[in-house]
């Protein structure tokens, strides 16, 4: 894997993480209580 491939892979993982975080935030907004309980249990 050369530098160019590694850079693309890094950017891809970064955007995946952003999408995941956005989804998480949106789901917490929709039903905050279950998510908080879920986090407390260490789910």
Secondary structure in CASP SS format (residue, H / E / C, confidence):
PFRMAT SS
TARGET T0000
AUTHOR 0000-0000-0000
METHOD secondary structure of the structure
MODEL  1
X C 1.00
X C 1.00
X H 1.00
X H 1.00
X H 1.00
X H 1.00
X H 1.00
X H 1.00
X H 1.00
X H 1.00
X H 1.00
X H 1.00
X H 1.00
X H 1.00
X H 1.00
X H 1.00
X H 1.00
X H 1.00
X H 1.00
X H 1.00
X H 1.00
X H 1.00
X H 1.00
X H 1.00
X H 1.00
X H 1.00
X H 1.00
X H 1.00
X H 1.00
X H 1.00
X C 1.00
X H 1.00
X H 1.00
X H 1.00
X H 1.00
X H 1.00
X H 1.00
X H 1.00
X H 1.00
X H 1.00
X C 1.00
X C 1.00
X C 1.00
END
